């Protein structure tokens, strides 16, 4: 997975360079297939599949948790539902529609140029607090991997997006979309999202290998 993500990042940079220095439309279209900020591109498809695979793995864990009457079984179901929603969002870009909501809360410029970050940030905070006890009852290795993978994903999806907002506010959207620097920033953002998802997938496979039971609080008979 890391190798694929690395190749996609390099291809994104190459594609942005080609798109910035050619006026040939067929060549621009081919370059767009490698660019990570394009909705119809190979990296977007790969990221979508990563999220969907994780949703499927969470579904398997949830099913095993129900069979074992694990006390945390509904948490696994909720996680599965969230990842299904994330996979749909990756394909349909639903989060962009939250920008109008965020624009009512903050001025849409600077780090909040993409105002969907505000309501999404609130949702991430509520989710983190709601799943804190769940994390505390995971084995230390699993909890650590979950936290790190989630942090990497959020750093890409929201942290780098804020930097992108600063760039767009300073240079304008039209100029930014044709800028190699902006495309490189988008590449870092998407690569971090993929890296977070890949690490989370590794975590889920580890859970399936080790079992889903909460060893500190075994289910009641």
Secondary structure, DSSP 8 states (H G I E B T S, - for coil): -HHHHHHHHHHHHHHHHHHHT---HHHHHHHHTT-TT-SSSHHHHHHHHHHHHHHHHHHHHHHHHHHTT-TTHHHHHHHHHHHHHHHHHHHH-GGGGGHHHHHTTS-SSGGGSSTHHHHHHHHHHHHHHHTHHHHHTS-HHHHHHHHHHHHHHHIIIIIIHHHHHHHHHHH-HHHHHT-HHHHHHHHHHHHHHHHHHHHHHHHHHHHHHH----TTS----
